[in-house]
Every structure is written in C-alpha cells, then in structure tokens.
Amino acid sequence: MSKKSIIARQNKREKMVAKYADLRAKLKKEGDYAALDKLPKNSSKVRLKNRCQLTGRPRGYIRRFGISRYVFRLMALDGKIPGVTKSSW
C-alpha cells in the first residue's frame, strides 16, 4: 500500500484537474499560453498517474479494471470480478 500522503496528493490533483478542465481547454483553444501558464501546475492532466483504486500502487496498473495486477489476482481468485476465472488446460 502506498503512503497516505501520496494517495492524498493524487486525489488533490484529480480534483484540481476536474476543476480547471474547462478553463484549460478554452485557453488552449484561444492559444493564450501566458494565461495558461498562470494556472496551477497540478491542474494539468499530464501530472496524473494511474494508481490502483484500492491500494494506491502505481505499477502493474490494469486500466480496464482500475486496479493493480496484484489486487486483480486476489479479487479474481476470490470470485469478486464477474467473468474472470483462473485458466487451466
């Protein structure tokens, strides 16, 4: 599990990106890069990192499910993800 401060920082960035999304899009369309530069740096979408929703782990992230590979494996083995079963042949 990631540190609580890292997870909190990520959540803060997600809120800030959502708050400034319309304004950033408008300024980009107009080409007003001076005003765009005055906005908070954390309001940029490229600062976001894909993290597991349950543990905050940044590596091994599966986009389709929004969780890390480790949590995915545990949930799949417990039968908590519909349609996913352990393969055997």
GIKA-V893384 format. One record per residue. RES is the residue in one small letter. SS is DSSP state (hx for helix, st for strand, lp for the rest). PHI is phi as a letter, one per 30 degrees, with the letter a starting at -180 (999 if undefined). OMEGA is omega in degrees with one decimal (NA if undefined). Layout:
# GIKA-V893384
((RES;SS;PHI;OMEGA) (RES;SS;PHI;OMEGA))
This chain:
# GIKA-V893384
((m;lp;999;178.7) (s;lp;d;177.1) (k;lp;d;-178.9) (k;hx;d;-179.0) (s;hx;d;179.1) (i;hx;d;179.0) (i;hx;d;178.7) (a;hx;d;178.7) (r;hx;d;178.1) (q;hx;d;178.9) (n;hx;d;178.0) (k;hx;d;179.1) (r;hx;d;-179.9) (e;hx;d;178.2) (k;hx;d;-178.4) (m;hx;d;177.5) (v;hx;d;179.7) (a;hx;d;-177.5) (k;hx;d;-174.6) (y;hx;c;-174.5) (a;hx;e;-177.9) (d;hx;d;-179.7) (l;hx;d;179.3) (r;hx;d;179.5) (a;hx;d;179.7) (k;hx;d;-179.5) (l;hx;d;177.9) (k;hx;d;179.9) (k;hx;d;179.2) (e;hx;d;-178.1) (g;lp;i;-179.2) (d;lp;d;-174.6) (y;hx;d;176.8) (a;hx;d;177.6) (a;hx;d;178.9) (l;hx;d;-179.7) (d;hx;d;-179.0) (k;hx;d;177.1) (l;lp;d;178.6) (p;lp;d;-178.8) (k;hx;d;-179.8) (n;hx;d;177.4) (s;hx;d;178.4) (s;lp;d;-176.3) (k;hx;d;-177.9) (v;hx;d;177.8) (r;hx;d;179.5) (l;lp;d;178.4) (k;lp;b;176.3) (n;lp;d;-180.0) (r;lp;b;176.9) (c;lp;d;-178.3) (q;lp;d;-176.0) (l;lp;c;-175.1) (t;lp;c;-177.7) (g;lp;i;-179.2) (r;lp;d;-177.0) (p;lp;d;-176.6) (r;lp;c;178.4) (g;lp;i;-176.6) (y;st;d;176.9) (i;st;c;-174.0) (r;lp;d;-175.1) (r;lp;e;-176.6) (f;lp;c;178.4) (g;lp;i;-179.8) (i;st;b;179.7) (s;st;d;-177.1) (r;hx;d;-178.8) (y;hx;d;178.8) (v;hx;d;177.5) (f;hx;e;-179.1) (r;hx;d;179.6) (l;hx;d;-179.1) (m;hx;d;179.3) (a;hx;d;179.5) (l;hx;d;177.4) (d;hx;d;-179.4) (g;lp;i;-178.0) (k;lp;d;178.2) (i;lp;c;-177.0) (p;lp;d;176.0) (g;lp;i;-179.5) (v;lp;c;177.8) (t;lp;b;178.0) (k;lp;d;-177.5) (s;lp;d;175.0) (s;lp;a;179.6) (w;lp;b;NA))
